[in-house]
Amino acid sequence: MNYLFNLLFLAVLVIGIGYFAKNVKKLIRNIQLGQPINVSDNKSQRLKNMAIIALGQSKMVRRPIAGILHLVVYVGFIIINIEVLEIIIDGIFGTHRIGLTILPTAVYGFLIGTFEVLAVLVFVSVIIFWMRRNFIKLARFWKSEMTSWPKNDANYILYFEMVLMGLFLIMNATDVHFQNIHSGNVISQFIAPLFEGLSANTLHIIERSAWWLHITGILVFLNYLYFSKHLHILLAFPNTYYGKIAPKGQLNNVASVTNEVKLMLDPNVDPFASQPEGTQPDVPAKFGASDVQDLTWVQLLNAYSCTECGRCTSECPANLTGKKLSPRKIMMDTRDRLEEVGKNIDANKGTFKDDGKQLLGDYITPEELWACTTCNACVEACPISIDPLSIIIEMRRYLVMEQSAAPTELNSMMANIENNGAPWPYNQMDRLNWKDE
């Protein structure tokens, strides 16, 4: 009978990890649909950013309440799941609390006791998070883009975590052997009296049920991540490593446009000279971006990494003044469109079939893009180095350079610069007339 349980556990483990690996492969495929970009520079600075921002949670704690609670959940959940290693070993080999046979009782008790304390702290923190979302109803969690799925997704994860922590404590509380060693049961000893009067066989059934539900729940949670905003648990580390390290106000340039301007400004170059035979002009297939395949793979990684926490939108001056722009929505829309493209590729045996849609227009409107002041508040606010502004800039670039669809005010300004050498509609000889008014 034990062998059957071991085989069943192994099957559940293989299916859970296999499905996760399949989704990771799909995730990598989708991210690689983006344009290449060189981010191999400044490795030491990138590693430092990853350590401080992703591991150290430095930007999370700028808002102390949410930051500290998140740190408790983050640290607690990771440390508690070290115990999953013991569960896996026990499940495969049919042992029970293999740690007790490997480690001294005091050491094992210290570890499990630490896990139990952290489990309670995580449980309490998650309840507070739930109250902030559903009872206090913080404004950033109730913006227009936070439709039923984003709201439910956040709550599902909170429920998951509460259940997993509860199962861990119940598993310990009903484990008679563990309780009898009186080491490590710092919390579960107070839960154990709830099960007094039950037979040893009933306690064993409850303990085994909690054990199975706990490990199965962890595997379900792992596979749910791909479909959830909580994918950032895995992607925060590469995202902060590949995040922008140049000054935030520094925008990228299109090499072909830069070269064209240099030629125009160089008096020694004949602008009417033909292209040398055998060479091709350095002109991209498309200026800017109208769909996810036009963005870089780092920007697509940003979209998958978005936590939907809303800090970017809560700091955005355009959004605060009633404009339609929400940096969080920009990232959510990019991820949704990327998922749609990925499903299209899956349905068409590895190739993308034009579906008549694109990110610009079908998901993100020009009104949203032109509301942006390029102040970088969203970039500064993001706790894991996501850059919504870079996507906005690329889509604006497409509107201006491919569709000549800039707002009237911007077209007037560019025409003035071209004709008058300044943004204002005055002849160069009349620039100082304002002083006589």
C-alpha positions in Angstrom: 0.0 0.0 0.0 2.9 2.4 0.8 4.3 1.8 -2.6 1.0 2.8 -4.2 1.1 6.1 -2.3 4.7 6.7 -3.2 3.9 6.1 -6.9 0.8 8.3 -6.7 3.0 11.1 -5.1 5.6 10.7 -7.7 2.9 11.0 -10.5 1.5 14.1 -8.9 5.0 15.6 -8.6 6.0 14.8 -12.2 2.7 16.2 -13.6 2.9 19.3 -11.5 6.5 20.1 -12.4 6.1 19.0 -16.0 3.2 21.3 -16.6 5.1 24.1 -14.9 8.1 23.5 -17.2 5.8 23.5 -20.2 4.4 26.9 -19.3 7.9 28.2 -18.6 9.0 27.2 -22.1 6.0 29.0 -23.5 6.8 32.1 -21.4 10.3 32.2 -22.7 9.1 31.7 -26.3 6.7 34.6 -25.9 9.3 36.9 -24.4 11.7 36.1 -27.2 9.2 37.4 -29.7 10.5 40.8 -28.8 13.3 42.6 -30.7 16.9 42.0 -29.6 18.6 44.5 -27.3 22.0 44.5 -25.8 21.9 44.4 -22.0 25.2 42.7 -21.4 26.8 45.9 -20.0 27.5 46.9 -16.4 27.1 43.4 -15.0 28.2 44.4 -11.5 25.6 47.2 -11.4 22.9 44.9 -12.6 23.8 42.3 -10.0 23.7 45.0 -7.4 20.3 46.2 -8.5 18.9 42.6 -8.5 20.3 42.1 -4.9 19.0 45.4 -3.5 15.7 45.7 -5.4 14.5 42.2 -5.9 16.1 40.4 -3.0 16.4 43.3 -0.6 12.9 44.7 -1.4 14.4 48.2 -1.2 11.7 50.0 -3.2 8.9 48.1 -1.6 9.6 49.5 1.9 9.3 53.1 0.6 5.6 52.6 1.6 6.3 51.2 5.0 3.1 49.4 5.8 2.7 47.5 2.5 6.5 47.1 2.3 6.9 45.4 5.7 3.9 43.2 5.2 5.2 42.2 1.8 8.6 41.5 3.2 7.1 39.2 5.9 5.1 37.3 3.3 8.0 37.1 0.9 10.6 35.9 3.4 8.1 33.7 5.3 6.7 32.0 2.3 10.2 31.2 0.8 11.7 30.0 4.1 8.6 27.9 5.0 8.8 26.2 1.6 12.2 24.8 2.5 10.1 22.3 4.4 8.7 21.2 1.0 12.1 19.5 0.4 11.3 17.2 3.4 7.8 16.5 2.1 9.2 15.6 -1.4 11.8 13.2 0.1 9.1 11.6 2.4 6.7 11.3 -0.5 9.2 9.6 -2.9 10.8 7.3 -0.4 7.9 6.6 2.0 9.6 8.1 5.0 8.1 10.3 7.7 9.8 13.5 8.7 13.2 12.4 7.3 14.7 15.5 8.9 14.4 14.0 12.4 16.6 11.1 11.3 19.2 13.4 9.7 19.3 16.4 12.1 19.6 16.5 15.9 16.1 16.9 17.4 17.0 20.4 18.8 18.1 21.6 15.3 15.1 20.1 13.6 12.8 21.6 16.3 14.4 25.0 15.8 13.8 24.9 12.0 10.2 23.8 12.3 9.5 26.2 15.1 10.8 29.0 13.0 8.6 27.9 10.1 5.5 27.8 12.4 6.2 31.4 13.6 6.6 32.6 10.1 3.5 30.8 9.0 1.5 32.7 11.6 3.1 36.0 10.5 2.4 35.3 6.9 -1.2 34.4 7.7 -1.8 37.6 9.6 -0.1 39.7 6.9 -2.2 38.1 4.2 -5.4 38.9 6.1 -4.3 42.5 6.4 -3.6 42.6 2.6 -7.1 41.2 2.0 -8.6 43.8 4.2 -6.7 46.6 2.4 -8.1 45.4 -0.9 -11.6 44.4 0.0 -12.6 46.2 3.2 -10.6 49.4 3.2 -10.6 49.5 -0.6 -7.4 51.4 -1.3 -8.0 53.6 -4.4 -5.2 52.1 -6.5 -6.8 48.7 -6.3 -10.1 50.0 -7.7 -9.0 51.8 -10.8 -11.0 51.2 -14.1 -8.4 48.7 -15.4 -8.9 46.5 -12.3 -11.8 44.5 -13.7 -13.1 41.2 -12.3 -10.2 39.1 -13.2 -7.4 41.3 -11.8 -9.4 41.7 -8.6 -10.2 38.1 -8.3 -6.6 37.0 -9.2 -5.2 39.0 -6.2 -7.7 37.5 -3.8 -7.2 34.0 -5.1 -3.5 34.2 -4.2 -4.3 35.6 -0.8 -6.7 32.7 -0.2 -4.1 30.2 -1.5 -1.6 31.5 1.0 -3.9 31.4 3.9 -5.0 27.8 3.2 -1.4 26.7 2.7 -0.2 28.2 6.0 -3.2 26.7 7.8 -2.6 23.2 6.3 1.0 23.4 7.4 0.0 24.2 11.0 -2.8 21.6 11.1 -0.4 19.0 9.7 2.0 19.6 12.6 -0.7 19.8 15.2 -2.2 16.4 14.3 1.2 14.7 13.9 1.3 12.8 17.3 4.9 11.8 16.9 6.0 15.4 16.2 4.0 16.7 19.1 5.4 14.1 21.5 9.0 15.3 20.9 8.1 18.7 22.4 10.5 20.5 20.1 9.5 22.9 17.3 5.8 22.9 18.0 5.8 26.5 19.2 2.5 27.3 17.5 1.0 23.9 16.7 0.9 22.9 20.4 -1.8 25.4 20.9 -3.8 24.1 17.9 -3.4 20.4 18.9 -6.0 20.7 21.7 -8.7 21.4 19.1 -8.3 17.7 18.0 -8.4 16.2 21.5 -10.6 13.2 21.9 -10.0 11.9 18.4 -8.6 8.5 17.9 -5.0 8.0 16.8 -6.3 6.7 13.5 -8.5 9.7 12.9 -5.5 12.0 13.8 -3.4 10.2 11.3 -6.0 10.6 8.6 -6.2 14.3 9.3 -2.5 14.7 9.3 -2.1 12.7 6.0 -4.9 14.7 4.4 -3.3 18.0 5.4 0.1 16.7 4.2 -1.4 15.8 0.7 -3.4 19.0 0.4 -0.3 21.0 1.4 2.0 19.6 -1.2 -0.7 19.5 -3.9 -1.6 23.0 -3.1 2.0 24.2 -3.5 2.1 22.5 -7.0 -1.2 24.1 -8.0 0.1 27.4 -6.7 3.3 27.0 -8.7 1.4 26.3 -11.9 -1.2 29.1 -11.3 1.7 31.6 -11.3 1.9 31.6 -15.1 -1.7 32.8 -15.4 -1.4 35.3 -12.6 0.2 38.6 -11.8 2.2 36.8 -9.2 4.5 35.6 -11.9 6.7 38.4 -10.5 7.7 36.0 -7.8 9.9 34.3 -10.4 10.5 37.2 -12.8 11.4 40.0 -10.4 15.0 38.8 -10.3 15.7 38.8 -14.1 13.6 41.9 -14.5 15.6 43.9 -12.0 18.9 42.6 -13.5 17.9 43.6 -17.1 16.2 46.8 -15.9 17.3 50.2 -17.3 20.5 51.5 -15.7 20.9 54.6 -17.8 19.6 57.9 -16.3 15.8 57.8 -16.3 15.5 60.9 -18.4 17.7 59.5 -21.2 15.7 58.2 -24.1 17.0 55.8 -26.7 17.7 57.0 -30.2 16.9 55.3 -33.6 20.3 54.8 -35.2 19.0 55.4 -38.7 17.4 58.7 -37.7 20.6 59.8 -35.9 22.7 59.1 -38.9 20.3 61.0 -41.2 20.5 64.0 -38.9 24.3 63.8 -38.9 24.3 63.8 -42.7 22.0 66.8 -42.8 24.3 68.7 -40.5 27.6 67.7 -42.2 28.4 70.4 -44.8 30.9 68.0 -46.5 28.2 65.4 -47.3 26.2 65.5 -50.6 22.6 64.8 -49.5 21.8 63.7 -53.1 24.6 61.2 -53.4 23.3 57.7 -54.2 23.9 54.8 -51.8 27.2 53.0 -52.5 26.6 49.9 -54.6 26.3 46.7 -52.6 25.3 48.5 -49.4 21.9 48.9 -47.7 20.7 52.0 -45.9 20.4 51.5 -42.1 16.7 51.9 -42.0 14.5 49.7 -39.7 11.5 47.9 -41.1 9.3 50.0 -38.8 9.9 53.1 -36.7 8.6 52.6 -33.2 6.1 49.9 -32.2 2.5 49.2 -33.0 2.4 45.6 -31.7 4.2 43.5 -29.1 6.6 42.0 -31.6 8.0 45.5 -32.3 9.0 45.9 -28.6 12.2 44.6 -27.2 12.3 41.3 -25.3 13.1 43.3 -22.1 9.9 45.3 -22.5 8.0 42.0 -22.9 9.7 40.7 -19.8 8.5 43.9 -18.0 5.0 43.1 -19.0 5.1 39.6 -17.6 6.7 40.9 -14.4 4.1 43.5 -13.6 2.7 43.0 -10.1 -0.4 45.2 -10.9 0.2 46.9 -7.6 -0.7 50.2 -9.0 2.1 52.2 -7.5 3.0 53.5 -11.0 -0.6 54.7 -11.7 -1.0 56.2 -8.2 2.1 58.4 -8.8 1.2 59.3 -12.4 0.4 63.0 -12.7 -1.7 62.5 -15.8 -3.8 59.9 -14.1 -4.1 62.0 -11.0 -5.6 64.9 -13.0 -8.2 62.7 -14.6 -6.5 61.7 -17.9 -7.1 58.3 -19.3 -3.5 57.1 -19.0 -2.7 54.4 -16.5 0.9 53.1 -16.6 -0.4 49.9 -15.0 -2.9 49.4 -17.8 -0.1 49.9 -20.4 1.7 46.9 -18.9 -1.4 44.8 -18.4 -2.5 45.5 -22.0 0.9 44.6 -23.3 0.8 41.3 -21.4 -2.7 40.5 -22.6 -1.8 41.2 -26.2 1.4 39.1 -25.9 -0.7 36.2 -24.5 -3.1 36.6 -27.4 -0.2 36.4 -29.9 1.2 33.4 -28.1 -2.1 31.5 -28.3 -2.3 32.4 -32.0 1.1 30.9 -32.5 0.1 27.7 -30.6 -3.1 27.4 -32.6 -1.2 27.8 -35.9 1.5 25.3 -35.2 4.3 27.6 -34.4 3.7 30.5 -36.7 1.7 33.8 -36.2 -1.3 34.2 -38.4 -2.3 37.9 -38.8 -5.4 38.4 -36.7 -6.1 41.9 -37.7 -5.3 43.2 -34.3 -2.4 45.1 -32.7 -1.4 46.5 -29.4 -1.9 50.1 -30.6 -5.6 50.8 -31.2 -7.1 47.5 -30.1 -5.6 47.7 -26.6 -3.9 51.0 -26.1 -5.4 54.2 -27.5 -3.4 57.3 -28.8 -5.3 59.3 -26.2 -3.6 57.3 -23.4 -0.1 57.7 -25.0 -0.3 61.4 -25.6 -1.5 62.0 -22.0 2.0 61.0 -20.7 4.2 63.8 -19.6 7.4 61.5 -19.7 8.1 62.5 -16.1 9.3 59.0 -15.2 7.2 58.9 -12.0 5.9 55.5 -12.9 9.4 54.1 -13.5 10.6 55.5 -10.2 7.6 54.1 -8.3 7.8 50.5 -9.7 9.2 48.2 -7.0 10.8 45.8 -9.5 12.2 48.2 -12.2 9.4 48.0 -14.8 9.6 50.8 -17.4 6.1 51.6 -18.8 7.4 54.9 -20.3 9.7 53.1 -22.8 6.7 51.3 -24.3 4.8 54.6 -24.5 7.7 56.3 -26.2 8.0 53.5 -28.8 4.3 53.7 -29.6 4.4 57.5 -29.9 7.3 57.1 -32.2 5.3 54.8 -34.4 2.4 57.3 -34.5 4.6 60.2 -35.5 7.1 58.6 -37.9 4.9 55.9 -39.5 1.4 57.4 -39.4 2.1 61.2 -39.1 -0.5 61.1 -36.4 0.9 63.4 -33.8 -1.5 65.8 -32.1 -2.0 69.2 -33.8 -0.1 71.0 -31.1 3.0 68.8 -31.6 2.8 69.1 -35.4 2.7 72.9 -35.1 5.7 72.8 -32.8 7.7 70.6 -35.1 6.8 72.8 -38.1 7.9 75.9 -36.2 11.2 74.2 -35.3 11.7 73.4 -39.0 10.8 76.8 -40.3 11.8 79.1 -37.4 14.4 77.2 -35.5 12.3 77.4 -32.4 9.0 75.9 -31.1 7.3 79.3 -31.3 5.5 80.7 -34.4 7.8 83.7 -34.8 10.4 84.5 -37.4 13.9 84.4 -36.0 14.1 88.1 -36.6 11.1 88.7 -34.4 12.0 86.5 -31.4 12.7 89.4 -29.1 9.5 91.3 -29.9 7.9 89.9 -26.7 10.0 92.4 -24.7 8.3 95.3 -26.3 4.8 94.1 -25.5 
